[in-house]
């Protein structure tokens, strides 16, 4: 509900879908788009791990594999022949 959405203090809404793709991240949190409007993605307490690579079109790795590449976005591995992002915590 909007009453528990801290983003309303900044003039934005929270995204209705907690699985909205992350398009931007700053000190306030993760931002997505709904109906061409910025919204804040509220994390549910049960999903502490953020899949940062989803915003880049890649799934997160299902297991902690070896790190094959590291860049400004994060750490990458390969599972079943496909690049995936290693969770960031």
Secondary structure as GFF3:
##gff-version 3
##sequence-region A 1 89
A	DSSP	three_ten_helix	2	4	.	.	.	ID=ss1
A	DSSP	three_ten_helix	6	10	.	.	.	ID=ss2
A	DSSP	beta_strand	13	14	.	.	.	ID=ss3
A	DSSP	beta_strand	24	26	.	.	.	ID=ss4
A	DSSP	beta_strand	29	34	.	.	.	ID=ss5
A	DSSP	beta_strand	37	40	.	.	.	ID=ss6
A	DSSP	three_ten_helix	52	56	.	.	.	ID=ss7
A	DSSP	beta_strand	69	70	.	.	.	ID=ss8
A	DSSP	beta_strand	75	79	.	.	.	ID=ss9
A	DSSP	beta_strand	82	85	.	.	.	ID=ss10
###
